[in-house]
């Protein structure tokens, strides 16, 4: 039976050990979960009830936003012009303050999503750094094995030992192959905790979010003229981008269950999917900010100071 020359075995073992799965990366160095969470006062801030009222002169988009943040009756009263000037001035001030407060709520929601996205980005950076170091070690091992194999095979051939040369060539080939396989399969993973998870709230659709301001959550649940809510549209975009897997929220695969759970071990691919979902949600909430700006601009036109 042909035996591998002894000098080959340490190099082969080195390649095989380098290809072993890397240990889980600690999440202790990333932003804590509590750092991103809003205060209960912010989430539970009172807002006006969405009462419809006639608003001639306003676009349909601005009217929907006025109803959403609870200022439609006050705007309607300003248009009619009822009451003494001082009362109308106070009402106008209240309307503007409500628009500003809603805009600040939007910024609060986007700050939360930015913070959660940054948590994932920090963990992903740690994972990518570890994968880069592992890849560099494997590359060095592969170069060493290849160089040794070439020298040893050539020396044994000159020494008229073809059997030993063949054994060295086989061992070297196995070592290089194991290095290549390890680079393909050596994916780092790290733990990320999400006990309060906005993605889970989107899946479950509670009456009130524990993470987003009430007016923002109302906006996300509001149905447009086609019968689809803003959240429905966001989830459909996620599905179209392949972020939810084939089963979607209804029959979640491993990644979807992880993304809507209370935390777990993430790969870089999992973190990329989570970041893309948070970005899509943030973009949807950003549209609310534009609608508020439109409402304020139309108010200046319809009801000039």
Order of alpha helices (4+ residues) and beta strands (2+ residues): alpha-alpha-alpha-alpha-alpha-alpha-alpha-beta-alpha-alpha-alpha-alpha-beta-alpha
